[in-house]
Each structure stands twice: as structure tokens, then as C-alpha cells.
């Protein structure tokens, strides 16, 4: 963690040296010295992290983190003041030179203070035996070699529950019991209750009995009845504006649907008997064989919900089942359990599995950890020696050491990515693409493009996706949904691992989270807070608080569905913000001062009531992501947005109208959803060669030629959506687009006038070119309103 903090600050110092050299004058040498020293210290911190034993080392690492934070404050404050200085100098020139000199002098003094502290810290290196850490390239190569099937494997690992499935499905499908009965699955944390419930829901016989009227809702400890009803409504009715309905409307909608159908509702991770009292009347009993499944760690919850149906007690795995689960993770390619490596390796593996006590989560974590190690006895022996094994406690908690070992083995950049998950509520379904963009905005992801050049290396988003996949491979993240191209679409973190992330995060001042729920009392936000997350229900304790003052905050996240009482009054005081995500804010006005938050990289207004974005956002020269999707209150974006060269992602709920000459500015843009067809296609689209995701609507005949020509330049496209009255054939025949995985087409496909194959039908052409000229890696092709009379790809 300290290594990651130093890396980020060193990069900022480098940017300061290259971008502001003319203003640094006599402090330039000091800034250069500070950057060199931080990079030198960064190279040694991985070794320090590995050797972290004793309170002395812990305190030393804490001093390094605090120094990195203070250095970051110096850089960010200097940039902020310099920006104000430039704006003020355009009006008042006489005093500019004196203000500039004072700024430079103060910055120099602050760097000198940091230099003294840095020298003191550096003297401790030898005392703790810290050395420069070797390059991790070989380790990352091993990880990438094994990550190919990691996501698919994670979703399909299932060992030891066959008898449990048989018994529970028997109760669910028993036609002799017409009443709505509640089947409770009771087991300790990490025993596989949620996995079992999901597998039962996906059972073909269960699907056949309950049809589409099946929903799985994560309850956890911070539930509200409204949120549970929202989740049920979204799954059963596909209502897009569920979050705008009040609790009475939701109750009525849910009851009406459930009354008309035989249903299966799963309430996952229930902690209190009172939950059933709150939700029972919303689940009508029509004596038609409807069922409810509850997963819980507490037997009394099961007895309270249905005293007439015995709870299903989930047992731990036996030795053979544990070994099967372990080998399915570590050796996924059809390796028999008794043919794993050498006899010595198998013996070590079985010893590790034995210590996991039959708890599936512990087995999965140890298996995930060992997938990142060499398959040699010495590497596995090292894992054994590093861990002071403890058995599973009587309360059923996994030994925190088992969890912590998986965290400690992470590369330093990925530790920050894992700790970021601590901001989410229990059992929260995380949008994976949004998570990736947040990681990039936070500065967790190395920028290979800056070192090697654009187009010659992975983008930061692609590197972040690899980090996410590695966390999946290590079983630190659970996949909820996958795309057809086997990319993670949504994920969640197990509540025991969430506890670990929270604990580790608190140690390094990573996140301060105001969690919702009546049991969470109002607590002051520490003035040293650098990242702040608010859950639904916590907003009225903070947004209106006059005394709220956290000047060091870099991140403010609102996490939940609705924030009806949230106030933006204090946001403009957070001058050093990098990430501002206001998803779910119902009624608020984005202040003009938003343009003064010059470090802002991520502005999220998804599902919000913000109806206007001030033109001052044009001053946000570092902004990477502007997300206004699902925000139907906002009808247009200010013109200045199209001159923001740092933008990488633009998401909009409404169709965006673009100016003609945007291409020369938006050279970094990777996502554009959704844009209205216009002259910009001819003037600019071919210049936007970094686009990965493109959505264009209202396409008609005048746009065909320009769109066809421009698509030849957009070879990095991964997802494309083209809708209109008519579309050119070129939107379909894209043989050079080897990255294109998903293509949605809506509209009649027409031939060009000079097309040599104009007389052939579109289905015939698609068949003709399906093996040669369709995108080679296309996984999803959606055709709507094409006027085709037959399926052109049918066999």
C-alpha cells in the first residue's frame, strides 16, 4: 500500500516537472530530487511489505504512507493555486509576479520539510534489512498464463453439494405441499450457502417449475424493505424506473405479480428474524406451490420464518470433497486428484487443504493463492511456512490469517484495487466496467501508454481489466454476470473478505465509509479522510452538516439507489477531489464552482436528477469519465465538453448532438454512448481512432458513405451499436476489426450505389462473408428492424 501511494505521487511529480517547468524556477531541483527519492524508496517497499513483522516495521510503513500523502498534498495544492493564479492574472496583472514568487517560495519550504522527514525514514532501511525488490515481470507472466479460463472456472466450480441440491429441490418441487413454505439453508460464513442457493435457482427442474418468476435478493445486515422490494421488482418485472417508485407502489406491484404466478424468492444472507415480519405480507400465499428460500447463519431466523419446515443444515466438506474443490481450482484442466504433480506436491496440497477445516471459502482462497505460485514443492512449502495455521473457530469464522495471506500475496497495485472494494455494502452487486474506470481515475493503474506510446501498449482500462481478472483468479472477487465474450460484467465480494478489506483499509486510512441503517450512528468524518463513501440512509447525516470539513478528500462516492436529501453545498469546498460520483441524487444543482476542482478525473451523475451541467466543466482538463447515463433530466451537454482532450469515456441517457470538428480534441476518447448521427461523422469520426465502444443513432442515407469510410479507421472497437432508418452494409462487414466482440444493428441494411454486389440480398451477403469478412472475434450480433425475411446465419 505504501508502495502504491509513492508510485502515484512520484508520477504526479513527474507530470509537474514536465508540464509546469516554466513556473518552478528555483524549486525545480527540489521537485526533481523528491521525485527521484520517492521512486528509489518505491523500489524497496515491496520488500518491506513482504518483511512486515513487528510493530517497528508497521510504524515505519505508516510513516512512509503519511509522507507520501503529505507530498501529494503539496503537489495538488500547488497545481490548484497555480490554476487560480493564471485565471486571476488575466484580470489583475500588477500583483501576479509577487503572488507567483510567494507560491514558489512556500512550495520550496514544504518540500524542504518533506526532505528532512524522508532522510530520517531512509536511515531506517538498513536497520530493517530492506533491499531493492526484484522485477515482478516473471510473476505476472505466470498469472497471465493461467488467467485465460479463470473467470469461467470461478463461475462453474461446484463440489460437494450434490446431496444438498437433491434434498432442497425435492422440497421445492413437492406438489403435495401447496402452501408457500420457507426452506432455510443454515450454515457458517463461507460454507457456500449463497453458491448453493444460486445453483438451485439455475437447476433445470426448478426453472421448469417456477418459470421466470424467480428472484434472488441479497439482504445482509443493512437491509430496508424498500430496497428488497426494488430488487424483486427489477428481477421479476424488468421495470427500468423502479428506483423512482415509493414503497407503497412497490409493494402493490410486487404483490400483484406474485399473486398471479407460482414463484420462488430467495432471501440471501438474513441476519434477523424481524426481516421476515417486514417482508412476509409482500409474498402472498395463493396455495399454488410457491416457495421462499432463506440463507442464514442463525438457526432462530430459520425457525421464525417457518416452524413447520425443518431448516437444511449445511455441513462442511469432508477431506475428499475439500481436495476435489482444491484441485479444480489449482489444476483446472481435467487433472485427476491423485495425479497432481509429484507425490511431494500432492502431500503439501493435502496438508494445506486439511488445515482449511472443510470450509469451502478457505479452500477456495488457498487454491486461488496457489494458482499464482509455481507448482513446485518449495513454492508451496513457502506458503505453509508463512502462515501460522489456525483451525476454523467454533463460531465458524475463517481464520483471518487465511484471508490475510491472500491479500499479502497481491502485487502492490492490486492491493489498492482490492481495498477499494471496502467502500461497498455487503452483498452489493458491483458494475465491473464502472469499477475499472474508478480504479483508473484513482491512479491505481500504471499508464503504459505514456511510456511506450498510444497504440503500442495496453490502455489503463485494459490493464485494470487484467487486475480484475487476477482478483477473480485468486478467488478474492466473485463473478455475478459474464458477457458473451467472457468478460466480467458484475461482481461482488464475500462478506468475510469485505471485513478483511475494511480492516486493512482502516489500517492505512484508505476509505471512510458512512454506512446506512438505523443501527449506524452518526460519527464525525476524520479531517484526514482521503476517500469518503456514503451509503443510502447515511446522506441526511452528512450532506447538510454545516461543520463538515475534510479538506484532504480525493474521492466522494454515493453508493445506493436513491439519495433524496443529499446536498451539494459542501462539495465545492472539496477542492482536491479526483473522483465525484453522485449516482442516485434525486434533486440537486451542480454548482458553477465544479470547474474549480481541477484535479477531477471522474464525474458520475448516473440516475441523478441533475438537469444542467455548467459550462465551467470545460476547465476540468484532467476529466477522464463523464457518466450521465440513466439521467433523463439532463437533455444536453455543454459545448465545452467536446474540447476536453483528456476525456476517455462519455455515457449519456439522451442522444447527444455533436459539433462537426470534435475529432481533433477527443483523441483519447474510448467510449461514446450515444451520439446522434450528423456531419461530425464525416469531419471527425475517422480521427477518433481510440474508440472501443461506440453508439450512434438516427443514422440515415446521407450518413452512409462517411460512416463506411470512417469505420476503416476504428479498428480498436470492442462494442458497437448502430441504429437508424437505414444503415450501410459496411457496419456488418468488418474483417479487420479483430477486437469487435459485440455488434448491435437496428435498421434496414442497404447496398451502396457503386457496390459491385448490390444485386445480392443482404442475407446472401452475410452468409457469403460470415467466414471471411465478419469480425473474427464477434460473439454477439443483434439485428433489429433490418427487414430481413430470414435468419442469414442459420445453419
N, C-alpha and C positions, 0 to 999 in steps of 0.2 A: 504493500500500500504506500509506504513512504517512497519507494522507487517510482511508482506511478505518479505521485504528486510532483516529484522532482523532474520527471520527464516532461510533464506538462508545462511546468514553469520554465524549464530550460528552452522549450520550443517558443514560448512567449518572448523570452529574452532575445532569441534569435530573430524573431519577427520584428521586434523593436529595433534591433541593430540594423536590419536591412531596410525597414520601412520608414524609420524616423531618424536616420543618421544625421540629417541636416540640423535637427533640433537638439541633439545630445551634447554637442560641443565637448566641454572638458570632462563630462561624466561618461563619455563613450568607453574609455578604457576600463572604468569601473564596472560598467554593464557587461563588457566583454569578459572581464575577469570572473564575474559572478556566473555567467553562463558556463564558462569552462569548468569552474569548480563544481557546479551542480551536476554537469554531465559526468565529471570524474567520480563524484560521490554516487551518482545513479548506477554506475557500472559495478559498484561494490555492494549495493544494497540488497541485491538478490541473495548474495552470500550471507549478509547479515540476517535477512529474513529466515533463511534456512537454519541459521545457528541460534535462533531466538530462544535462549534458555536463560532463566533467571530474571529477576526484576531489573538488574542493571542494564541488560540488553533491551528490555522492554522500554525502559525510560529513555535510553539513547535513541531508539527508533521514534519515540514520541517527540523528542527534541528536533529530530530531522524533519518530521512532518510539520511541526509548528513553524520551523524556519522556512520550509517550502511555502506554507500558507502566507507567511509574512512577506516573502519575496514576491509572491503572486499579487498581494495587495499593493505593493509598491508599483509594480508594472501596470496593473489595471488602473490604479488611481492616477498615475502619470498620464496614461492614454486618455482617461476621462477629462482631466484638466487641460491637456493639450488640445482636445477637441473643442472644449469651451473657449479656449484661448483663440483658436482660429476663427470661431464664429464671432467672438467679441471684437477681434481686430478688424473685421470688415466694417465695423461701425466706429470704433474708437481706436485710433492708431497711435496716439501720443504715449499712452501708458503701456502699450504692448510689450516693448522691449524690457521694461522693468519687471513686468509680471512673468515674462518668459525666463528671465535670469533668476528670479526668485524660485520658480518651479524647478529649474535645473539644479539650483543650489540645494533645495530641500530633498530632491531625489538623491543627490550625491551623499548627503548626510545620512539618509536612511540606508543606502547601500553600504556605507561605512559601518554602520551598526550591525548590519547583517554579516558583513565580512568578519567582524570580531567574533560573533557567535559561531560562524562557520569554522573559523580557525580552532576554536575551543572544541567543537564537535569532532573535527578531523583528527585531533590528538588522541581521540578515543579509539580510532580504528585499530591501531596496533594492540591496544590493551585487550580488545575483544577478539583479536585474531581474524579480522575481516580482510578478505582479499578480493581482487577483481574477479567478478563472476564470468564464467566462460559463456560463449555464444550458445543460444538455445536453438540454433537452426536445426541441428540433428534431431532434437526432441520434437520440434514442431513438424518435421518431416514424418516422424513416426506417427504423430497424431493424425496428420492429413492422410497418411496411407490407410489408416483404419477408420476414417470418418465416413467413408462412402455409404455404408449401409447402417450407420449409427442411428439415424432418425427412424428409418423403417424398423430396425430391430427394436428400438426403445418402445415403439407402439405395439409390438407384437410379442414381447416377452411375457409369457404367462405359464407359470409352473406351479403345480401343487394344489390347484383349486378345483380340480375336476369333480370331486365328490361334492364340494360345496355348491357348485353350479347345479349339479343334478338335484340336490335336495331343495334348493331355493326355487328353481324353475318348476319343480313339482308342485310347490305350494302356490306359485303364481298362476299356474295353468290348471289347477284343480277346479273343474267345473261344478263339483258338488257343493263348493262353498261360494255362494252368490254374494254374500256381504262384502263390503270393502274392508279387507283385512290389512293389517300393517305387519310387514315382515321386517324385523330388525336384525341387522348384522352388527354384532358386538365384538370388538377386538381392540388391542392396544394400538397406540400410534405407530405407524409404519408396518402394520401387519397385512396391508393390502385390501382394506375394506372398500376404498373407492375404486381400485382397479377391478375388484370382483363385481361391484355394482355396475360398472361400465360394461364389463364383458357380458353380464346377464342381459343388460339392455340391448346389446348387439346380437344376442342369441337369435337364431333364425326362427325358432318356435315362438319365442317371446314376441318378436316383431310381428309374426303372423297373427298372434292372438290380439295384440293391442294396436296394431297398425301404426299410424302416425301420431296417435295420441299418447306420446311417451315423452317425458321431460325429466332431466336430471339437474337439480339445483344445489349449488354449494351454499350451505348455511353458515357454518363457522360460528365464532363467538360474538361477532359484531353484527348480527343479523337485524333486519327490520322486516315486518310483514310486507310492507310495500315493495321492498327490493325482491323478496321471494316471489311475490305475485308478478312483478315485472319479468323476472326470469322465466317463469312458467308461461306467461303470455307470449313472450318473444319466441319461445320454442314451439308452442302449440299453434299460434295464430299468425306468426310472422308479421306482427304489427310493427311498422317502422317507427311509429311515433308513440310507442309505449311510454317512453320517459316523460311525455307531456301529459299523461293521464294521472288523475288523483287516485287515492287508494279506493274510494267507493266505486269509481268506474272500473278499475282493475278487478276488484272483487266480483262485480257483476259480469264482466266479460269472461273471466276465468270460470266462474260457476256455470254460466250458460253453455260454454263449450264442453265442460266436463259432464254436465247433465245429459248431453246428447250422445256421449261416447263412453265406451269401455276404455278406461285409462290406466296408465302406470306412471306414477310420480315418484321420483327418487329424491329424498331429502338427505343430502350428504353432509356428514360431519356435524351432527346435532349434539349440543352440549347441555341443554337444559330441558327438563320435562315441560316447562312453560311454553316452549316453542309449539308443541302440539296443540295446546289450548288456543294459541293465537291463530293457527292455520287450519284447524280441523273443519271449521264451518265453511271454509272455502273449497273443500274437497267433498262434494256431495256423494252420498251413498244411495245409488239407484238400484242396488241389489243385482247388478249386472256383471259381477266378477271383477270389478275394478280393484286395483291394488296400490299400496304405498310401500316403498322400501325406505327404511331409515338406517343410516350407518352412524354408529356412535361408539365412543369408548366407555360409556356409562350405562350399566345394566338397568338402572332405575328409569332412564329415558325410554328404554325398550318396553319395560313393564307398564309404564304410564300410558304409552301410546296405544297399546293393545294387550290387555292382560290375558286374552283368550288365545293368542298365537304365541307359542314359545319362541323366544329370540334364538337366532342362529349364532352360536359362539364360534368365532373364527380361531382355529388353532394355529400355532406356529408350525413352520416347516420342519419335517424330520431331516436327518442328515442327508439322506439320498435326494430329497427334494431340494434342499439347500444347494447341494453340489450340482444338480441339474440346472438350477437357476444361475448359479455362478458361471458354469461353463457356457451357457447360452449367451452370456454377455461377453466373457473374455475370449471365447473361441466360437464365434457365431457361425462359421462355415461348415456345418454338418460334421463337427468333430465329436466323436464319441467320448463320453465322460471318462472311460478307462483308457483312452488313447491320447490323452493330453500331454504333449511334450515328453519330458523324461520322467522317470519314476520319482526323482527328487523334486521336480516341479509340481507334480501331482500331489505329493506328500505335503509340500508347503501350502498349496492351494487348499487342500482339505483342512489343514490346521487353521488357516485364516477363516474358512467357512465355519468351522466348528465354533470359533470364538464369537461369531455373529449371533449365536443363540437361536437360530431358526427364524429370526425376524427378517422378512423379505427386504425391507428398506436397507438394513445394514448389509445384507448380501449384495444387493444391487449397487450400493455405493462402493463397496470394496471391489466389486467386479469392474465398475466404471473407472475406478482409480487405476487398477492394474492394466486396463486397456491402453493406458498412456505410458506404461513401463515396458521395458524389453522383456521378452518371455524367456528369462534366464533365472536360475535359482538365486544368483547373487542379487538381482534386482528385487525379487520377491522377498528374499531374506531381509533386505534393507527395509522394506515396508514393515515386516514383522518387528524388527528391532526398534524402529522409530516410534512404535505405538505401545504404550503401556496398557495392555489389554484389560478391559473390564467386561464382565458379563452384563447382560441386559438386567436392568434394575427391576425389583418387584413391581414397580408402578408401570413398567412397560416402556420406559423411555430408552431410546437408543443412547448408548454411551456417547457423550458429547465429543469424546476423543475420536470415535469412528467418524463422526461428521466433520470434525475439525481437520482430520488428516486429509480428507478430500479437498478441503478449502486450501490448506497449506501447500498442497502439491500444484496449485494453479500457477501459471505464469503471471507476472505482476499485473499486466494489463487486464487479464481476465478476472483477477481478484476484484478490481473496481467494478467490472461488469456484474459479477455475482453480488457484491454488496449493494448494487443499485436496486436489486430485487427486494431489498428490505423495506422499500417505501410502499409496497403494495399490500392490500388487505389479505387476510387468509383466504385461500382458495380462489383468488381473483384470476380471471382469465385475461392474460396479457396479450395485447396485439403485438406480434413479433416484429412486424415491419416498423411500427412506431417505436418499439424498444430499440431497434437498431439505430434509428435516426436520433434518438435521445442519447445513446452512447456516443455517437459521432459528435453531437453538439457539445457534450460534456468534455470532449477532448481525451476520451479513453482509448481511442483507436489511432494507431500510428498512421501517418499520412505518407504512404509510399509514393503517391503521385508527385508530391513536392520534391522528393529526392530523385526519382527516376524519370519524371515527365509524364504528362497526361497521355493515356492510351498505351503506355508501356508497362503498366503495373495494375494491380487491383485497386479499385476505388476503396475509400474508407468504409463505405457501406458493405462492399463485398468482403472486406476483412472482418467487419463486425458480424456478418452472417457466419463466417467461419468460426468466430469466437462462440457464437450462439450454438452452432452445431457441436462444438467441442464440449460445451457445458452439457448438452444433451448426451453426448457420448459418455461423459463422466457421470451421468445419471443425477446431476445436480439440478436439472430442469426437466419437467415432464411435458411432453408434446400433447396438446389437446387436439389441434387440427393441422393437417398437412395439405398442401396444394397438390394438384395432379402432377406437378414436377418435383414432388417430394421436398419442397421447401416448407419450413415451419411457418404456419400462418398464425397460430396462437399457442400459448404455453402457460404453464403455471408452476409454482414452486411448492413442494410439500411443506406442510406447516412446521414440521420439525426442522427442515432446512431453512425455513423462514426465520425460525427462532435463532438459528445459528447466524444467519445474515444480520439480524438485528443486533445480536450480542457482539459480533465482530465489528459491525458498523459503529456501535456506541463507543467501542474502544478507541476508534480513530476519528470520532466526530464526523462521521460520513453523512448521516441523514438525521434530521429531527422530524419525526412523524407525529402529527396530531390525528389520532385515530378516532373514528366515530363511535357512537354507542353511549348510552346513558352512564355506563359504569366508568367511562373515561372522564375523569375530572379535568377541569381547565388547569393547565400548567403553563408557566411562563416559557416563552421561547428564548433559549440562551442567546446572548448577544454574539457569541462566537459561531453560531449556526451558519453553515455554508450551503446546505441543501435543506429545503423545507417541503414536506408533503402534507397535504390536508385531505383527509377522507371525508366523505359525505357525513354530515352531522357535526363536524368539527368547525365548519365555516363560520357559524354565528359566534364562536368563541374567539375568533381572531380578526376577521375582516373589519369589524367595527371598533376594534380595540385602539383607543387613542394612543396608548402608551407603547404600541408595538414598534420596536426599533431593532432591527437586525441588519446593520449596515454591511455585513460581510456576506450576506446571502447571494449565492450564484444561481440557485435553482429554486423555482417555486412551481410545484405540481399540484393540481387539483385532481383527485382520483375518486371517481364515483359517477353516478348518473346525473344528479341534479345538485345545484348549489343556489337555491333561490334567494338566500340572504347575503350572498357574498358581496363585499365592497372592494372596489379597486382603488380606494383613496390612498392606501399606503404603498401601492405598487410603485408609484413614481419616486418613492424615496429609496427604492432598492436599485441604486444606480449601477451596481456591478453585476446585475443579472446576466446570465448566459442562456438560461432556459426559463421560459414562461409558458406554462400550459394551463389554460383556463377552460378546459373541456367541461361542459355542463353548467357553466354560469348562465343563469336564465336572463337576468335583466341587468345590464351594466353598460357603461360607456368607456371605451378605450381612450384614456387621456391623451392630449396632444403631446404631453411630455414623454410618451413612449419612445419618441425619436431620440431622446437624450440618453437612452440606455444603450450606448453604442456597442457594448460587448455582446448584445443579444444575438444568439445563433438560432434559437428555436422559438417560434411564436405559434402556439396552438390555440385555436378558437373553435375547435370541433364541437358540434352540438351546443353551441353557445347562443346567447341572444344578442351578441354584439352585431349591430346593424351598420356600423360605419368604421372604417379604418382610416385614421387621419393621415394626411399626406406626409406628415413628419416621419413616417416609417421609412421614407426614402433615405433618411440619414443613417439607417442601420446597415452600415457597409459590411458587417460580418454575418448578416442573417443568412442562414442556410435553408431553413424549413419554414414555410408559411402554410399552415393547415387550417382551412376554414370549411372542411368537408362536413356534411350534415348540418350546416348552418344556413338555414333558408331565410334568415333575417337579413343576411348580407347579400345585396343584389349586384354589387360591383366592387372591383378593387381599384385603388388609386393608380393613376398613370405611372407614378414614380416606381411602382413595383417592377415594371418592365425594363428599368435601367439598373437594377440591382444585380451586379455581376457575381456576387457571392452566392445567390440563390441556387440551391440544388434540388429542391422539391416544392412544388406548388400543388395543393389539393383544394378543390373548390366544390361546393354543393351545386352552385349555379354554373351555367355555361359561361365561360369567360370570353369577353371580346378583347382581342389583342390588337396592338398597333402594328403597323407594317414592318418597321425596322427594328424589331426586338432581338434578332439573331446575333447582332454584334455585341450585345450586352449579356445575354443569357447563355454564355458559353459553358457555364458549369452546370446548367440545368439537366437533371436526370429524370425528373418526374413532372409531367404537365397533365393534370386532370381537372376539369375537362375544358377544352377550348373550342370556341365557335369558329368554323371554317371562315376564311377571309383572305384578303390579299397578303397577309403575313405568311401564308403557306408558300407563295411564290417568292417573296422577298427574303424570308428569314429561316424557314424550316430546315433547309438543306445545311444551314450553318450550325444547327443545334445538334452536333454530332455525338454529344454525350448522353442523349436521351436514352433511358432504359424503359421508361413507362410513358406511353403517350395515348391520350384520349382526345379525339376530335369529333365534333358533332355538327349537324346541319351541312354536311357535305352535299354538293350538287354538281351538275355537269361543268360549270365554269372552273371548278377546282381540280378536275380530274388530272389534267396534264401536269400542273405544278406539283400535285401530291405524288403522282407516279415518279416524277423526276427526283423529288426530294427524298423519297424512301430509299433510293440507291445509296444515300449518304448516311442513313441512320442504321448502320449495321450492328449497333450495340443494343438495339431494342430487345427487351425481355417480355414485355406485355404491351399489346396494342388493342385499342378499341376505336373502331371507325363506324359512325352512324350517319345516315343521310338519306336523301331521296334516292340518290344513285351513287354508286362507287365505281372507281376504275378497277379493271382486272388486276392491276399491279398490287393492290392491297392483299391479294391472296398468293400471288406467285412471287415468292421472296427467297430464292435458293441461297443467297449469300448471307441471309440473316440467321446465322447458326446459333445465336443466343436466344432467339424468339421461342418462347415456351407457351404463350397464351395469346390467342388472336380471336377477337370478337368482331363480327361484321353484321351490321344492320342496314339493309338497303339493297336495291336491285343492282347487281353487278353488270356493268356494261363494257363492251369492247371499245377500244379507241378507233377512230375513223381510219387510221392508217395501219391498223393491226392486220397482219397477214392472215391471222386465224379468225377474223371477225365473223365468218360464216358458221364457225363451230359453236355449239351450245356451251354454256358455262359448265354444266355437269360433265360434258365430254372433255373439256379442257382440264378440269380439276382431276379427273381420272387419268388423263394423259400425263399430267405433270406431277401427280401425287408422289411418285417415287423419285423424281429428279428436281423439281423446282419448288415444291412446297418447302417451308423452313425445315431443315433436317431434324431439329430437336423439338418440334411442335408437339405439345402434349394435350392441348385443349383448343378446339376450333368451334366457336359458337357462330351459328348462322341464323339470322332473324330477318324477316321481311325481304328475303332475297328473291322471292317469286320463283324459286326453284320448284319444279314439279316432282322431283325425285331426289333421293339421297345420293349425292355424287360420289360418296366414299363407301357405299355399301359393297359388301363382298359378293 
